[in-house]
Amino acid sequence: MPTAALNMLRVDRLHREPLQAQLYGQIRRFVISGELAAGTRLPSTRELMGQLRLSRNTIVYAFERLVTEGYLESKPGSGTYVAPVHGGMHGRDTGDVRSRTRSYGQRRLSARAAVLAGARISPEYSSALLRPFRPCQPAVDVFSLRTWNRARSSALRSASEHLLFLNDPAGLPRLRQTLCVYLRDARGVRCEPDQIIVTSGSQQALTLLASTLIDPGDAIWIEDPGYLGARAAFSAAGAKLVPIVTDEYGLAIPHATNPPSPRLIYTTPSRQFPLGTTMSLARRLALLEFARSAGAWIVEDDYDSEFRYVGRPLPSLQGMDSSGDCVIYVGSLNKVLFGSLRLGYLVVPEHLANALRTAKEVDDGACPAVDQATVAVLIEEGSFATHVRRMRALYAERRDAFLREARRRLSGLVTFPDVEAGMDAIGWLASATDDTAVSRRLGANGVDAPPLSAYSMRPCEPGLLFGFTAFTLPQTLAALEATERSLR
């Protein structure tokens, strides 16, 4: 075999990694990848000293380690060679490219991963930057870091050592207790602390429910159009998704079409996403009655119920469930506080609590205890309620400004119904308009307004979704000007 020149070796004297380790790692990678074939003779240590300007000891120590680990072999009086690699460490040992290709082909993703590869939990945007009018974004520009840091310091002072231990996967008892009180007062949710599972957000909550309650082939009724994250979570579990029509009164129980009996029904009754409608009281009662008779779970995603601008919100479905074992409540703190917090929660019937706690433990253990304790302090001292009131007032102002300017600038192009709650507004386009093409054109001009068709499983009326909560008045005005130019 020829002697390898090893011209590809490079050492960086400014790098923190020792020179010996750099030399060892590079030669090892070349052997594993097949760039140095079995039987290839390596240059002598003296040659490498001149080539790399390294001391002989540095090279000798690296070679000795590679010989010890079986990558090289030393032949006295002959030199150092790449050792024969048994068991097919790399494809070039045999030179049989076809056998290597067959070997790679036998290793495949699981069926669940194959589904996830094509799934999305949000529409595709042309930029990673947060730009108007991306939906469901909290106004972090006015979030009080001073209040957060004060609550964090208070939490650490009161239980610093306890918070450093691995905590209950179901969540910090202090946070579950405070959530219990908050949800009773704010949403009429009836629960005990043991029924609450703290998650890293509503998306993890839905994933845990899918893995715990759904078997492959189960029929899941899901609002259409609806939240992409729910669709992805249930699809990954192998569910058969059944799109259910949603109108101005909320999810409508189908009778004429007679779809498969559901194992689970997913709904956003307080404010339907993305249409923004509120489920009527009659529809709520009918849905509860149907779920009980069908033996189905209702998953109530109450993702932004804190932000209602007109009248009082209807109580949660969970609070209306007299049986107490039909509705699973999903909530998020990320939409209320800030997106990177990654805290949400499930409120589940008592007999499901242990199963969901175990699922949470297997999935990722416990959520960060310091953040949980900080939120608990915010709720206990009233800062959380103050923040919600402040954001509700700010979002109402931003909603009014957005609708006023959007209706003025985009009259005849986009129709905006009133927005009574939530963080975004639906804008209807003229019939037969390709809302995906319009959305792309806006994206090319710096405006993110996802198409309604992106949230729909079946053909739907064309529209765009505009988020207004995260953007100042100058940002809104500039983006509406760009929208008008694009559409006209």
C-alpha positions in Angstrom: 0.0 0.0 0.0 1.3 3.6 -0.6 2.3 5.9 2.1 -0.3 8.6 2.9 0.9 12.1 2.7 -1.6 13.3 5.4 -1.7 16.8 3.8 -5.2 17.2 5.1 -4.0 17.3 8.7 -4.4 20.8 10.3 -3.5 21.9 13.8 -4.6 25.1 15.5 -2.3 26.4 18.2 -4.9 29.0 19.3 -7.5 26.4 19.9 -8.2 25.3 23.5 -8.0 21.6 22.5 -4.4 20.2 23.0 -2.4 19.6 19.9 -2.1 15.9 20.7 -5.9 15.6 20.9 -6.4 17.5 17.6 -4.0 15.1 15.8 -5.6 12.0 17.3 -9.1 13.2 16.5 -8.4 14.0 12.9 -6.6 10.7 12.1 -9.3 8.8 13.9 -12.0 10.5 11.7 -10.1 9.8 8.5 -9.8 6.1 9.5 -13.5 5.8 10.4 -14.7 7.6 7.2 -12.5 5.5 5.0 -10.3 8.3 3.7 -7.4 6.4 5.2 -8.0 2.8 3.9 -6.9 -0.3 5.8 -3.2 -1.1 5.2 -2.2 2.5 4.3 1.2 3.3 5.7 1.5 6.6 7.6 4.4 9.0 7.4 7.1 8.6 10.0 7.0 10.8 13.1 10.1 12.6 11.9 8.4 13.5 8.6 5.3 14.7 10.4 7.5 16.8 12.8 8.7 18.8 9.8 5.3 18.9 8.1 3.2 20.0 11.1 5.9 21.6 13.2 5.0 19.6 16.2 7.3 17.9 18.8 8.0 14.3 18.3 6.4 13.4 21.7 3.1 15.0 20.6 3.0 12.8 17.5 4.2 9.7 19.3 1.5 10.0 22.0 -1.3 10.5 19.4 -0.1 7.5 17.4 0.2 5.3 20.6 -3.4 6.1 21.6 -4.6 5.3 18.1 -2.7 2.0 18.2 -4.1 1.2 21.6 -7.6 1.8 20.4 -7.1 -0.4 17.3 -7.2 2.3 14.6 -3.5 1.9 13.8 -1.0 -0.9 14.1 2.8 -0.6 14.5 5.1 -2.9 12.6 8.6 -2.7 14.0 11.2 -1.9 11.4 8.5 -1.2 8.8 6.3 1.7 10.2 2.8 2.5 11.3 -0.2 1.4 9.3 -4.0 1.8 9.3 -5.3 -1.3 11.0 -7.7 -3.8 9.2 -11.2 -2.9 10.4 -13.4 -5.9 11.1 -17.2 -5.6 11.2 -17.5 -2.9 8.5 -16.6 0.3 10.4 -16.7 2.1 7.0 -17.8 1.2 3.5 -14.3 1.5 1.9 -13.0 -1.5 3.7 -14.6 -3.8 1.2 -15.0 -1.3 -1.7 -18.5 -2.6 -2.2 -20.6 0.6 -2.6 -23.7 -1.4 -3.4 -23.7 -3.4 -0.2 -23.2 -0.2 1.8 -26.1 1.5 0.1 -28.3 -1.6 0.9 -27.2 -1.4 4.5 -28.1 2.3 4.8 -31.5 1.5 3.1 -32.4 -1.0 5.8 -32.1 1.6 8.5 -35.2 3.8 8.4 -37.2 6.2 10.5 -40.2 5.0 12.6 -43.7 5.5 11.2 -44.2 8.2 13.8 -41.1 10.1 12.7 -42.2 9.8 9.0 -45.5 11.5 9.9 -43.7 14.2 11.9 -41.3 14.9 9.0 -44.2 16.3 7.0 -46.0 18.0 9.9 -46.0 21.6 11.0 -47.2 23.4 14.1 -47.3 26.8 12.4 -47.4 28.1 8.9 -44.2 28.5 6.9 -42.8 32.0 7.0 -40.2 33.5 4.6 -38.2 35.0 7.5 -37.2 33.8 10.9 -37.5 37.3 12.2 -40.7 38.3 14.1 -42.5 40.6 11.6 -46.0 42.1 11.5 -48.5 40.5 11.4 -47.4 37.1 12.7 -50.3 35.7 14.8 -50.4 34.7 18.5 -47.4 36.7 19.6 -47.3 38.4 23.1 -46.1 42.0 23.5 -42.7 41.3 24.9 -41.7 44.9 24.3 -43.7 46.0 27.4 -43.1 42.9 29.6 -41.8 44.0 33.0 -38.4 42.2 33.5 -38.1 44.1 36.7 -41.2 42.4 38.1 -40.1 39.0 36.8 -36.7 39.3 38.4 -38.2 40.5 41.7 -40.5 37.4 41.7 -37.6 35.1 40.8 -35.5 36.5 43.6 -38.3 36.0 46.0 -38.8 32.4 44.9 -35.1 31.7 45.3 -34.9 33.3 48.7 -37.9 31.3 50.1 -36.9 27.8 48.7 -33.5 28.1 46.9 -32.2 24.6 47.9 -35.5 22.9 47.3 -35.7 24.3 43.7 -32.2 22.9 42.9 -33.4 19.3 43.4 -35.2 17.3 40.7 -38.9 18.0 41.2 -42.2 16.2 40.6 -42.8 15.7 36.8 -46.4 16.8 37.4 -45.1 20.2 38.5 -44.1 22.2 41.5 -46.8 21.8 44.2 -46.7 25.5 44.9 -47.5 26.4 41.3 -50.2 23.7 41.0 -51.9 25.1 44.1 -51.8 28.7 42.8 -53.0 27.6 39.3 -55.9 25.8 40.9 -57.1 29.0 42.7 -56.5 31.2 39.6 -58.4 28.9 37.2 -61.3 28.6 39.6 -61.6 32.4 39.8 -60.7 33.3 36.2 -62.3 30.5 34.2 -64.6 28.6 36.5 -62.4 25.4 36.2 -63.1 22.9 38.9 -60.1 21.0 40.0 -57.7 20.0 42.8 -53.9 20.5 42.6 -53.4 16.8 42.0 -55.4 17.1 38.7 -52.9 19.6 37.2 -49.9 18.5 35.1 -47.5 21.3 34.4 -46.0 21.1 30.8 -43.6 23.0 28.7 -46.5 24.5 26.8 -49.8 23.6 25.2 -48.0 21.8 22.4 -46.4 19.3 24.9 -49.8 19.0 26.6 -51.4 17.9 23.4 -48.5 15.5 22.6 -48.9 13.9 26.0 -52.6 13.5 25.6 -52.1 11.9 22.1 -49.6 9.4 23.4 -51.7 8.5 26.5 -55.3 8.5 25.1 -55.0 7.6 21.4 -54.4 4.3 19.6 -53.5 4.1 15.9 -56.7 4.3 13.8 -58.8 6.1 16.5 -61.1 8.7 15.1 -60.3 12.2 16.3 -62.8 15.0 15.6 -60.9 18.3 15.1 -62.0 21.8 14.2 -61.5 22.7 10.6 -59.9 25.2 10.1 -57.9 24.6 13.3 -54.7 24.7 15.2 -51.9 22.9 13.3 -50.1 21.8 16.5 -53.1 19.7 17.5 -53.3 18.2 14.0 -49.6 17.3 14.2 -49.8 15.8 17.7 -52.8 13.6 16.9 -51.5 12.5 13.5 -48.2 11.5 15.0 -50.1 9.1 17.3 -51.6 7.4 14.3 -55.1 8.9 14.7 -57.6 9.2 11.9 -58.4 13.0 11.8 -62.0 13.9 11.0 -62.4 17.6 10.1 -65.5 19.1 11.6 -67.1 22.3 10.3 -66.8 25.4 12.4 -69.2 28.3 11.9 -70.0 31.6 13.8 -71.4 29.5 16.7 -68.4 27.3 17.1 -67.9 23.6 16.4 -71.0 22.0 14.9 -71.8 18.4 15.7 -72.4 16.7 12.4 -75.5 14.6 11.9 -76.1 14.4 8.2 -72.6 13.1 7.3 -72.5 10.6 10.1 -68.7 10.5 10.6 -66.9 7.8 12.7 -67.6 7.9 16.4 -64.8 9.9 18.0 -62.3 8.8 20.7 -61.5 12.4 21.3 -62.9 15.8 20.2 -60.5 18.8 20.0 -61.9 22.3 20.3 -61.1 25.9 21.1 -64.5 27.1 22.4 -63.5 30.4 24.1 -62.1 31.8 20.9 -61.9 29.5 17.9 -58.5 29.4 16.2 -58.1 30.8 13.6 -61.6 32.1 12.9 -62.0 34.0 16.2 -65.6 32.9 16.9 -66.9 32.0 20.4 -68.8 28.7 20.9 -72.4 29.5 21.9 -73.9 28.2 25.1 -76.3 25.9 23.2 -73.4 24.4 21.3 -71.4 23.9 24.5 -74.2 22.0 26.2 -74.9 19.9 23.1 -71.2 19.0 22.8 -71.0 17.9 26.4 -74.1 15.8 26.0 -72.8 14.2 22.8 -69.4 13.4 24.3 -70.9 11.7 27.3 -73.2 9.6 25.2 -70.4 8.7 22.8 -67.9 8.0 25.6 -65.5 10.5 24.0 -63.0 12.9 25.6 -63.2 16.6 24.9 -59.9 18.5 24.8 -60.6 22.1 25.5 -57.7 24.3 24.4 -58.2 27.6 26.2 -55.1 29.2 24.7 -55.7 32.9 25.0 -59.0 33.2 27.0 -57.4 36.0 29.2 -57.8 38.5 26.4 -61.5 39.3 25.9 -62.4 42.9 25.1 -66.2 42.7 24.8 -68.5 41.5 27.6 -67.7 38.6 30.0 -66.3 35.3 28.7 -68.5 32.2 28.9 -67.3 29.8 31.6 -65.0 27.0 30.5 -66.4 23.7 29.2 -64.5 22.0 32.0 -66.4 24.0 34.6 -69.8 23.1 32.9 -69.1 19.4 32.9 -71.2 18.1 35.8 -69.7 14.6 35.5 -66.2 15.9 36.0 -64.7 13.2 33.8 -65.4 14.3 30.2 -63.3 17.4 29.6 -59.5 17.8 29.6 -58.5 21.5 29.9 -55.3 22.8 28.2 -53.8 26.2 29.1 -50.7 28.1 28.3 -48.6 30.7 30.3 -46.4 31.4 27.3 -49.1 33.5 25.5 -49.8 35.5 28.6 -46.2 36.2 29.7 -43.6 35.5 27.0 -43.0 32.8 24.4 -39.6 31.5 25.6 -41.0 30.8 29.1 -42.3 27.3 28.0 -44.8 26.6 30.7 -48.4 25.3 30.2 -50.7 23.0 32.0 -53.3 20.3 31.8 -56.3 19.9 34.0 -57.3 16.3 33.8 -60.0 14.0 35.5 -58.6 12.4 38.7 -58.3 8.9 37.2 -56.1 10.2 34.4 -53.6 12.1 36.6 -51.2 9.3 37.3 -51.0 8.2 33.6 -50.3 11.8 32.5 -47.8 12.3 35.2 -45.9 9.2 34.1 -46.1 10.3 30.4 -44.6 13.6 31.4 -41.8 12.0 33.3 -41.0 9.7 30.4 -41.2 12.6 27.9 -38.8 15.1 29.5 -39.1 14.9 33.3 -40.0 18.0 35.2 -40.2 21.6 33.9 -37.6 24.1 35.3 -38.5 24.5 38.9 -37.2 28.1 39.2 -39.4 29.3 36.4 -42.4 27.4 38.0 -41.7 29.0 41.4 -41.4 32.5 39.8 -44.8 32.2 38.1 -46.3 31.0 41.4 -45.0 34.1 43.2 -46.4 36.3 40.4 -49.8 34.8 40.8 -49.7 34.8 44.6 -48.7 38.4 44.9 -51.2 39.6 42.3 -48.6 40.7 39.7 -49.9 38.1 37.2 -53.5 39.5 37.4 -52.1 43.1 37.1 -50.1 42.0 34.0 -53.1 40.4 32.4 -55.2 43.5 32.9 -52.4 45.7 31.5 -52.0 43.5 28.5 -55.8 43.3 27.9 -55.9 47.1 27.8 -52.9 47.4 25.5 -54.1 44.7 23.2 -57.5 46.4 23.0 -55.7 49.6 21.9 -53.6 47.8 19.3 -56.7 45.9 18.1 -58.6 49.2 17.6 -55.7 50.8 15.8 -55.2 47.8 13.5 -58.9 47.5 12.6 -59.3 51.2 12.0 -56.3 51.5 9.7 -56.7 48.2 8.0 -60.3 48.9 7.1 -59.4 52.3 5.8 -56.4 51.2 3.7 -57.6 47.8 2.6 -61.2 48.6 1.9 -62.4 46.6 -1.1 -59.5 44.2 -0.8 -59.8 42.6 2.6 -62.9 42.4 4.9 -62.3 42.4 8.6 -65.1 41.4 11.0 -65.1 42.7 14.6 -62.6 41.1 17.0 -64.1 40.5 20.4 -61.2 38.6 21.9 -57.8 37.1 21.3 -54.5 38.1 19.7 -55.3 38.1 15.9 -57.9 39.1 13.3 -59.2 37.2 10.3 -59.3 39.1 7.0 -61.5 37.7 4.3 -60.4 37.9 0.7 -62.6 38.0 -2.4 -64.0 34.5 -3.4 -61.7 32.5 -5.7 -58.6 34.4 -4.5 -55.6 32.2 -4.0 -54.8 33.2 -0.3 -51.5 31.2 -0.4 -50.2 33.3 -3.3 -51.3 36.5 -1.6 -49.6 35.5 1.6 -46.4 34.8 -0.3 -46.5 38.1 -2.0 -46.9 39.8 1.3 -44.0 37.8 2.8 -41.8 39.0 0.0 -42.7 42.6 1.0 -41.9 42.0 4.7 -45.4 41.2 6.0 -46.3 37.8 7.6 -50.0 37.1 7.2 -50.5 33.3 6.9 -53.3 32.1 4.6 -56.4 30.6 6.1 -56.0 27.6 3.8 -52.8 26.7 5.7 -55.0 25.8 8.7 -57.6 23.9 6.7 -57.9 20.3 5.9 -60.6 20.9 3.3 -61.2 23.7 0.8 -62.2 26.9 2.6 -63.0 30.5 1.9 -59.8 32.5 1.2 -58.5 34.7 4.0 -55.4 35.8 5.9 -54.7 35.8 9.6 -53.3 39.1 11.0 -51.7 39.2 14.5 -51.9 42.6 16.1 -50.8 42.2 19.7 -47.0 42.2 19.4 -46.6 45.3 17.2 -46.4 49.0 18.0 -48.5 51.6 16.1 -45.6 52.6 13.9 -44.9 49.0 13.0 -48.6 48.4 12.3 -48.9 51.4 10.1 -45.7 50.6 8.1 -46.8 47.0 7.6 -50.3 48.0 6.5 -48.8 50.4 4.0 -46.7 47.5 2.6 -49.8 45.3 2.5 -51.8 47.9 0.6 -49.0 48.3 -2.0 -48.8 44.5 -2.4 -52.5 44.0 -2.8 -53.3 47.0 -5.1 
